[in-house]
Amino acid sequence: MIDLEHQLKNPVWYSLNETHKKYAVDLDGVQFYNPEICPFGAFFDETKTAKASNTYLETSEDFFYVSECQTPIVDESKVFLERKVNGCQMVLNTLTDVQITEEIVLLDDTFMDEIYDLVWLVMPGYYKKRTFEMGNYYGIFKHGKLVSIAGQRMQTHLFIEVSAVVTHPDYTRKGLAKQLIAYNTKAILKAHKTPILHTNKGNVAISLYKKLGYELTRDMNWWLYRKK
């Protein structure tokens, strides 16, 4: 088994080769998620990414390559870089004790549409409706309305990524996200896996993640490519 440190250097790749193998699209050594599940791809050999990109874009209008430090190669006659997201990876060191005062609900597939709508309201661009299938999603309701969530995305036998942490604008600054992240993190620890998360460099939420016991470990960049 590949150790945790190596898995975290290429989390998309190892997720697709372990827990999420059923969602993998393998194009000559370049791995992608099924485009209905997640718009992410990963590689080790950048000389293979141009051909793989062209093939994958036959079934999707766009996608992200996720890499720590490698730069993908693409066929610029067919593909263009829309933007590069300078991101970072954070890994739990020691979870800070957080008092859970809200009722937190494990969401089932009857909430797929509500989750999708809330994520796209707050953080559009990454989430597909079937991203819900990648892991557990937890939510907080107010007056019968789903107002805050924290889900799970990439994962292997060794780690699970906390993702889709969003709160409706009418319910921010009430500590909902903090409680959801802590609750989700505890659930991952109970599964005997390491909690991780990814975010943009400079994101104001990084200070919250640090207070909860996460620490910055490495760059992790998203290259958004779109079909010409």
N, C-alpha and C positions, 0 to 999 in steps of 0.2 A: 504493500500500500504506500502511495506517495504521502510524505509527511505534510503536516499542516502548513508549515512555512512555504513549501513549494506550491501547495494548492492555492494559497492566498496570493501568490504572484500572478496567477492566471485563473481567477475564480470561475469565469464563464466556461472555460475549457473543462475544468474538472467537474463542474456541475453537470455538464452535458455527457461526461463519461461515467458518472455515478448516479446520483439520485434522479437526475432529469434526463437520463439516457433515452427514454421513450420520446422525448421532444427533439432529439438531435437530428440535424441535417448535416451529414458529412460530405464535404465536397473536396475530395482529394487532400485530406489532411487539414482542411480548414473547417471548423465546427460552427454551426449556427443553430439557434433555436428555430423550431417551427414558427413561421412568421405570425401565426395566429396566437401564439403564446407570449413571445417576447422578441423584441427587435435587436437582439444582441448576437454578435459573432466573436470568435476568438481564434487565435492562431499562435504557432511558434515560429513558423517559417514564412516570413513576409513575401518571399518570392512566389508564393502560391496564392496570395490574396487577390490578385487582379483577376485571374480566371474564375476563382470562386465567387467573387463579387458579381461578375457578369451573370453567372449562372443563377445565383440567389435572387438577383433582381428580376428574374423572369417570373417570380412569384410574389414579389414585394416591391413597393415603390421606394423604400428606404430602409436603412438599418444602421446600427452602431457597431463598429469594431471596438472592443474594450481591451486596452493594453496598459501595462505598467510603463514601459519606456520604448517599445518598438513602434515604428511608424509603418502602417500598412502601405502597400503599393497597389494602385488601382489603374484601370484603363480609362484615362481621362477623356477619351472619345465617347465613352458610354456612361461614366460615373463622375459626379462632382462632389467635393467636400462642402457640405452646407455649413457646418461649424464643428469646431473641436471644443469639447467641454473639458476643462482642466479640473480633474477631480482628485479625490484622495480617499484612502481606505482607513477605517478606524476599527480597532479590535478591542473587545472588552478586556480590561485588566482586572478590576475588582468592582463588582456592582455596588453602587451606593444604595443604602437602604431608603426606599421610597414608600411612604404611606399611601396605600391604595384606598381612596375614598369613593371612587366612582364605580358603578356597576359595569364591568367589562365583559363583553359577550363574544364568544367564538362564533364567527359569522359563517353561515353555510351558503350554498350556491344560490339560494333564493335572494341573496343580497348582491349578486354580481353586478346588476345594473346600477344600484345605488353606490356601490364602491367605485365603479367606473366613473360615474358622474361626479363624485366628490373629488377623486384624484385629478380628473381633467379640469375641474373648476380651479383647483389650487396649484397643480403642478403638471401642466399638459406636456405631452411629448414622449413619454417613455411607456406608459401603461396601455396594455391591450385588455380587452374585456376578459379574455381567458388567462391573463397573467394571474388571476385568482387561483388557478390550478397549481401554481408553483409551490404553495405552502399555506400555512394557516394565516387567517386574517382575524384581527380582533377589533372590536368597535365599541364606541360609547354613543348612546342615544340620549337625546333631549326632546321631550314632548313628542315622542314617537318617531323622531327623525335622526338618521345616522349623521353625526356631526364630526366625528373624529375616528381615525383608523390608524393601525400600524400592522403591516403585513410581513410576510416572509417571501423571499425571492430566491436568489441563487443558493444552492446548498449541496453538500456532499455528506459522506459519513462522518466528517470531522467538523464542519462549520455550517451555520445557517445565517443568512444575511437578513437583517431587519430592513424593511423597505416600505415605500408608500406610506410614510408617516405624514399625514395631512389632517388639518383641522379646518372646518368651515370658517370663513372670515368672521362670522358673527359670534364665534365661540372661542376665539384665540385668547391668549393670556389668562387662561383659567387652569393651567396645569394639566390639561387633558392629554396632550402628546407625551408629556413627561411620564405620566402614569401608564400610558399604553406602551411606551418603549420599555419601561421597567418590567411591566407584566410580561411582555413578549420575550424580553431577555431572560427572565426567570424560567419561562417555558422552554426556551432553547437550552438553558443550563440543565434543566430536569431531563432533557433528552440526551444529556452527556455530550453536547456539542459546543463549539466555541461561537459565541455571537459576534458578528461583524456588521458593519454598515459602510455605505459609500455616500459621499456627498460632494458638492462643488467646493473647490477651494474658496475660502472667504465667506462661506455660508454662515449667517449669524447663528444657525442652529448648532454649529460646532461647539460653542461654549456650553450648551445644554448637554450634548453628548459627553463632553469631558466631565461635567458635573455628575453624570450618571456612571462614570467609571470607564468610558471608552477613551482610547488614546490613538493619536495619529500614528500610522505605521509606514505608509508609502503613498506615492502618487498612483492614481488609477484613472486613466483618461478614456473619454468616449469620443470616437470619431464618427460623426453622423454623415453618412454618404447617401446620396439620392440619385435616382436614375435620371439621365438626361432626356 
